[in-house]
Amino acid sequence: MTLLRRLSLGAGVCLILAGFGVAAGGTSGVTIERGFVVFVGLLAAGLAVYAGYRRYATPQRTPRLPDRGVRDVSPPEPATDGAGAASTLTRDYRVADDLQALLQRALVRSRERDEAGAETAIHEGNWTDDPTAAALFADAVERTRQYRDRIAARTTGRSRYRYRVERVAAELRSVLGIDAVDEAPAERATTPANGVVETGRWAGFYTVPLGLVGVGIVGKRPALVLAGAAAVVALAVRAGASTPDPSVTVDRAVSETAPTHGDEVTVTLTVRNDGDRTLTDCRIADGVPDTLAVTDGTPQLATALRPERTATVEYTVRATRGDHEFAAPTVVATDAVGATATVADASVTGVTALSVSLPAIEADAPVQSQTTRHRGRIDADQGGDGIAFYATREYRPGDPLSRIDWNRYAGTRELSTLEFREEQAATVVVLVDARPGAYEAPAAPELDATVDRSVIAARSVIESRLDAEDRVGLAALSPDRLFIGPSGGPTHKNRLETTLAADPVFRPSPPDGEFYPGPTLRWLRRELPASAQVVCCSPLVDDDIRRILRYLAAYGHAVTVVSPDPGVAPTADGTVAAADRLFRISELRREGIPVVDWHHGEPLAAAFERAREWSR
């Protein structure tokens, strides 16, 4: 028991005794000065007011278990200017300007209006059937619409302007045919620091005995003083409660010891109380890695544990590529009255790490006809040895007899040689976009992050092109540069797959450092062989990657893009990002750069086949 608790308890007992003395003074013949009585009563009442203020000013400090079941791979948010509401309104204006420009492009793209007609429709408000969305850019808005939108905005907790911005975003998604995901990533609670924590649950209870005793003394009400005595007894129990010292061992087991990306892995926790005291309120949260998302169950357990007893909890995580280290489970144990809590790390046995490999996806990745002089399986635009007819030419001494056109010789008595379309190998460099901005968080927690899907697409391209006897290399757009020159063979294939699975450049979380497009492009040009074509795996979330791809194409490299769709959050900002990406894809295709738009839930092979049909 701390000194402060002892002094508080002693003061409470003295006040109770004084209260009983005052209450008994009128019948026992003991006389007590009225001024002293008033002083004691006012002192108790003052202490009650002060204790109430402390309770109001002191927040609850009960430690919260960390919610480690939420995966968040979004890049850091840009810094704000700290101008509060003014900054928010400025941001809304900026988003509205972006929406207006995108809306005009979308109306022109739908071929319903030209640029002048689209601009007129936006300002007249007849581009949509939603009067609230039309009112954002319309030149004239009815007064009744102003009031209706204000009331509707209040019910959603937004400003009227922001409410209209969100309605315009919804209409723009409809015009472009973009489907939004309804669920956004949840927020993650922070891990409490280890040690003993005062929960603050009893902070306001001091007002009860002090107030009752103070009023009872001044008013000479024995019943109130007796009630205050009962409250002091409760405080005495609270002061005598000992702080728990949890001694807990957690055994962790998994259903799959070597899963592949996308597998569902069940984790079982068995909690054992190794101490000699009962833990009346024991809460445990497993140290799930930030790169794993919990899809079923919960990694938390709340229970009471007697000595040598166990409790079990199960949850399921969705395996993602790479090596994942589990942190020690966090234990929060409170005393019997909830006054103090002890936060500690539990001892762990069993599984402490999970290694997840990349899945093998059978998909014929599309490449262009840029080839080398090495033999391969891509049709070259020249004659030679092959199986498909290419052309005929004059006979030259030394031509094989099997390639002479004997039918023509029989009719004209002229010798000519058949040529077949030669099959050659391509030199392919797979370029993975691992810049900080490419780590787009998915619109829903159960979806893969874009860099995960880019790495999976890269592995599929590498495997399919090596199987086609092409020479394949690997590079990364990242603050940490990586380039592996093109080659072939099983050893080279294993090296590329190991790099994709384990190299820190392709980490599941955004890298530190700044990415500089200009120096990176110059470095990449020096590394790329002159005959290499590039297959870039990127979500295309900004214009920097578009400029890099255009420059590579201008320098003579055939460029193909495999773009995993990050999904669309049902917000104005999410709509702007999705629309920008959609127009970015259209512009690359118009510039002669094929783009495979890989949607969520779609097999990669189906996306490749859809791209081939689109290009025919």
Secondary structure, DSSP 8 states (H G I E B T S, - for coil): --HHHHHHHHHHHHHHHHHHHHHHHHHHS----HHHHHHHHHHHHHHHHHHHHHHHHS---------TT--------------THHHHHHHHHHHHHHHHHHHHHHHHHTTSS-HHHHHHHHHHT-S-S-HHHHHHH-S---HHHHHHHHHHHHHHTS-HHHHHHHHHHHHHHHHHT----S-----------SEEEE--TTGGGGHHHHHHHHHHHHHT-HHHHHHHHHHHHHHHHHHH-------EEEEEEES-SS-BTT-EEEEEEEEEE-SSS-EEEEEEEEE--TTSEEEEE-SEEEEEE-TT-EEEEEEEEE--SEEEE-EEEEEEEE-TTSSEEEEEE-EEEE--EEEEB-----------S---SSEEEEEEEEEESSSEEEEEEE--TT--GGGB-HHHHHHH---EEEEEEEEE--EEEEEEE-SGGG----SSTTS--HHHHHHHHHHHHHHHHHHTT-EEEEEEESSS-EEEEEE-SHHHHHHHHHHHHH-GGG-SS--SS---HHHHHHHHHHHS-TT-EEEEE----SHHHHHHHHHHHHTT--EEEEEE-----SSHHHHHHHHHHHHHHHHHHHTT--EEEE-TT--HHHHHHHHHHHH-
